[in-house]
Amino acid sequence: MTVFLGNPTKEYAKTRHNAGFIAADTLFPNLSWQVKFHSAYAKEGSMIYLKPMTYMNLSGTAVSEAASFFKIKSDEILIVHDDLELPLGCAKYQQGGGLQGHNGLRDIKQRLGNDNFYRFRIGIGRPVHKDVRLYVTSDFTKDEAVILSQLLTKAKDTFIFPPLSAQTINI
């Protein structure tokens, strides 16, 4: 199961915190989404895709409901999310690891009981002098949106689950 993190309302559509939702729309533009598990939900073949509609900090509700329904273990889940610790234009696959203060990941870990899930971390960079909360909920600039688009286009060719290794993608 692949889970794309973001916030569900239009006001957050182009924000850094919605990098996961932006990735879903870029990587899988033809999915037919329906509402289930407190999420936009799609299934293609044996793969299940979720965009939790619970807001970022409560993403664990949607993930745990879908995982329970489909009997999916945490190490069979890929979470696609924004990451302050990676620079813009960089993305990285990994399994487990620190949550670096990401409340969406923290809620998923709490609901699943562990952090054995895989992650596709999309770098958004860390603000130098801005409040982090305001930074992640602000829109990408036009130049940043171009860089994100280029990164996701490059990732499209290598986006598989489970990943073959701890892979880093840079533009």
Secondary structure, 3 states (H helix, E strand, C coil): CEEECCCCCHHHCCEHHHHHHHHHHHHCCCCCCEEECCEEEEEECCEEEEEECCCHHHHHHHHHHHHHHHCCCHHHCEEEEEECCCCCCEEEEEECCCCCCCHHHHHHHHHHCCCCCEEEEEECCCCCCCCHHHHHCCECCHHHHHHHHHHHHHHHCCCCCCCCCCCEEEC
